[in-house]
Each structure stands twice: as structure tokens, then as C-alpha cells.
């Protein structure tokens, strides 16, 4: 199943066409995408039985919103690809390095982001979406807790992120628009192998990040198990799983986003994000 959000309403896709969930279900399912996560198994079963003629909507990709517009918790993981740990000057961690992004930074797949003062960097990431209340799940059952996968950008203002001791990771990564997600949520069964997806970041058409998610030090099931061992995970929570090598602040010389840039973030089998930028208003 591929779930999107159009004009604030949940839709499911069949090819390049969509069905409005509330309308096609005749009100049996809600239009609010966040409410769908409260009974995710029912939603998946319903969508699996939709006939081809139910998909009557033509959708402009530019009109899609965040597939999870109001998550209660947004987790993120640092240094989860060995080459990125190396370019940052660290050895691969023995434990997941977890921080949070504040939920107000979450936006949809095609946006214009106002650049705050400082040095704004890019980080393409696979994002796992939690599909049921999950506490102390085992790693071998962790995929059962995942509603689906989507694309994310962990935009990062490096000055505020690294300011102070300890550093202010959550603040530096939570400016408005710093959590683009989308374009859709894709359930794990749609992939041949959800643990091995091509992930790519492009800046003005040039590939700056490229890897496969199988390179992650801590794959999705291990992250879900480790997080849920401490924190109850809630339906609709987001887990940004880390970024590959190729971020701007590790280039020589460093490269940061400007108002002239276009940033594209792609993951195999899911789709792409596309961000443009404007200078901060005085």
C-alpha cells in the first residue's frame, strides 16, 4: 500500500491514480491520516481489497503533503553509515546515537525552506513510520511495528547544532521546514527487501550522496528494538535512520545551501523530495 496526503486528506495509490480513503470507504475510515495509524491493520486490509475502478483521482505530485503530518515523536540517528562516520572523523558507534527533531519542523515533499542565519546542510534519510503502540519489541519482530517507509531530509543548521557543550542537535535540526518527508508512505511488503534500498541526494542535479540502506550500522529492526526498549513508540512516530556520506560540512571546502539551490532526495521504491530555498528575512 502507498499512502499519501492530498489537501489534508488521506489517499491511497494504485499506480499513478489515487482513492480518497474516507470517500471510497463511505466514511468507515477517517480522512485524517493521523487517525488511520490508530487502526493500521484495518486500513491495510481495506486497501488490499480495493478494485481498480476505486482509484479515480489524478494527483499532481506537487500537491502532496507530508504522509505523517503531525507525529507525536520524531527520533533521529547520527552516524549510522560507516562512510559518514568516517568523513565526520569518528569511528562507527557501538550504540545508536539518538537525538530528536521537533515535530513542528515536519513538512511535505515539495517545499520552499527559508534559510536561517548560519550554515544549512543536507542529509537524505530513510524514515520508518511506526504503525502501532510499541514497547520492548524484539528485533526479529520489529518490522511488524512499522507502518511503512518514506523519504526524509534531516536539514541541519550547523552553527546552532554544534553550539555549546553538549551540542544542540535538536534545535539545530528543527527550524521550520527542516523535516521534509514524503512523497508517500510505502508499506514494507511493497519492497523486495525493505532493508536494502538505494538512497540518493542531489544538489542542483549533481549527486552528492549515494548508498544503499543495507550499509546502515543499525538497520531499521535494530533501531526499533533499541528505541522501544526505552521509550514507548506511538502510532505515527517517525524514525529518521541516518544519512550516508556526502554532507556539505565535510566537503573541502565546505558547501552549504543557498537560495539558488535545488535539493532532491530519492529512495528506491518510494519517490523523491524536492526542496528550494529562500534567504532569511531581515
N, C-alpha and C positions, 0 to 999 in steps of 0.2 A: 504494500500500500504506500502511496505517495500522498502526503497531507500538505496542503498549502493554506494560506490565509489571503482572502480577497475581500477588500473593503471591510475588514474586521470579521469576516465570516469564514468558517472552516469549509474547505472544499477538498475533495479527493480527486486524483487524476487518473484518467485512463488514456494513455498515450499523451497527446498534446491537448486534450479536452478535459473538462472538469465537471464534477457534480457538486452542487451546493448541498452540504450534509443535511442541514435542517429541512430544506425544501424537499429533497428527494426521499428522506426518511419520514416525511409528513409529520414532522415535529417530534418523532420518537427520540431523536438525538438533537442536542443543542447546537446552535450556530456558533457559540463562543468556543474557540479552540481550546482554551484552558479547561473548560468543563469536560471536554472529551477525555482528557487524561485521567479523570476520576473513574472511568469505566472503560479502560482502553481495550480490553479483550472483547467486549461487546462491540466496540467500534470496528475493530479489525474483522470480526466475524460478519458484521453487516456489510462492510465494504467488499469483502470477498464474494458476496452473492449478488453484487450489482450487475445488471445486464448492460450491454454495450450502449443501448439507447439512453441510459441514465446520464451519460456524460454529454450534456448538451451545451456546456459553456465553453466559449472560446476565450482564453485567458491571455492578456498581454503580460509577459514576464515582468515588465516594469511596474505593474500594478500590484504585485505580490508583496505582502507584509511579512514580518517575522513569523515563522511557523509556530513559535512558542513566544507570544508577545509579552507575557507577564510572569516569568518564572519567579518562584519564591527564593530559590537559592541558585547561585551561579558559581561553580567551582572552576578552577583552572590549575594547570600543572606546568611547572617550569622545567626546562632542561630534560625533556622526555625523548629526544632523539640524540644519539651519541654525537653526530657531527655538529649539532647545535651546541651541545655541552662543550665540545672541543673548541669551537670558534669563540665561545664566551670565556674560555680559559679555565674550564672546570673539568674534573673527572666525572664520568657518569655517576649519578647519585645512587646510593643503596636503597633509599626510600623515596617515594614520590614527594616532590617539593610542591606543596599545595598552597594556593592563595585564592582570593575571591575577586570577582568582578561584581560591582554593584548592579542590581537588575535594571536600574534606570538607564544604563548605557546600551541596552539591547535594542537593536533596530532591525529593519528588514534588509533584503538582499541588494537593493539598488538605492543608494542614498548619496547625499552630499554632506560631508562632515566638515564642520568648522574647526579649523586647526587652532588649538590654544597656543599661547606662548610656550616656547620650548622646542623640543626635538621629538617629533612624532614619527614612530616607526611602525612597521607592518609585521604581522605574524599570522600566516594562514594556519588554520587548525581544523581537525575533525572534532565535531561536537556530538557527544552522546546525550540523548534526552531520556530521562527516567520515566517509566510508564506505570509504576505502582509504588506504593509506600514500601521502602526497602531498608531493612536494618539487619546488619550482621549476615549478609548473604555470602555464601561460599563462592569462590572464584568459578567453579565449574557450573554454577547456576546463575552467574551474574548476567549473562545475555538475556535471561528470562525477565530481568528487571528493566531492560532497555526498550523504550517505545520505538526509537528509531535514531537515525544518524542524520546530521545536517552539516553544512559548511559554516565555519565561523572565522572571523578576523579578530584577533586579540590586539587591536590597535593600542599603542603604548607611548605615552609621553615620557621620554627617558629622564628628563631632568627631575620632575616630581617623583617619578618611580624610584629613583636611586637616591633621593634626598634623605638625609638623616640616617641614624643607626638605632634600630633596624630600618631598612629601606621601606618606602611607602608604596609597595607594589599595588595594592588595591586602589589607592587614589590615582596613581599614575596611569591606570588601565581602565578608568571608569568615567572619563569625560563623556559628555553627550555624544552619542553616535559611535562610541568606541567598541561596541559589541555587535557588529553586523552579523546576521545569521540568515540561513535560507539556502536556496530559494524554496526548498520543500524539506519536509521530514520524510525519510525513507525507512521503512521497517527492515529489520535485519534479514528477513527471509528473501528480500528482493536481490540480495547480493550473492554471488557465487561464494565469496569468502569475505565476510564483513571485517575481518582482521587484516586484510591486505588490499588496500585501495590506493590508487595513485593520487598524490596531493601536489598541487602546483600553485605558485604565486607568481603573478606577472605584474611588472611595473612599466606602464607605457608600452606594453607589448613585449617587453623583454622578460624572459624567465629569470626570476631572482631566487625562487625556492622550488625545489623539486625532490620528492622522495616517495616512498610507499609507507603506508601506516604500519606495515609489519615491522618496520625499523624501530618502532617505539620501544623504549626500555620497559615501560609498564603499559601493556596493552589494555584495551577497554575493560575486559573482565577483571583484571587485577586491580585497576583503578576503582571500579565499582565496589569490589570486595573490600579494599582498603579504606575507602571513604565511608562505606556503610558500617564498617566496624566501629567507627567513632560517632558518625553523625547520621541520624535517620534521613534518608533521601526521600523526597516527596515527588508525587506525580508532576511532571513538567519541569523539574530541575534540569539545569544544563551543566554538563561537564566538558569544558574545553580541555582537550587531551594533550596539548603541547604542539610546538612548531618545529619544522625542520630547519636546517641550516639555511643561511642566506638573508638574515635580517640586516637592516640598514646600518645599525650602530656598530656592526662588526666588519663592515667593508673598509677598504683602505683607498681613499679617505672615506669616513662615514658618510652615509647618504640618508637624508630624512625627507619626509613627504612635504610637498609644496602645493600651492593652489593650482599649479599647472598639471598635476599628476592624475593618472587614472590607475587604480589598483584593482586587479582582477584575481579572485581566489577561486580555485576549482578543485573539486574532488570527484573522482571517477564514480559514476553511477548516481550522483546526487545533483550536480549542476554547479553554478557559479554565482559568486557575489561580484558586484561591480560598484566601486566607490570613487567618487570625485571629491574634491576638497576646495574649501574657500579659506581665505585668510581670516584670522580672528578680527572681530570688530573692535575698534578702539574703545 
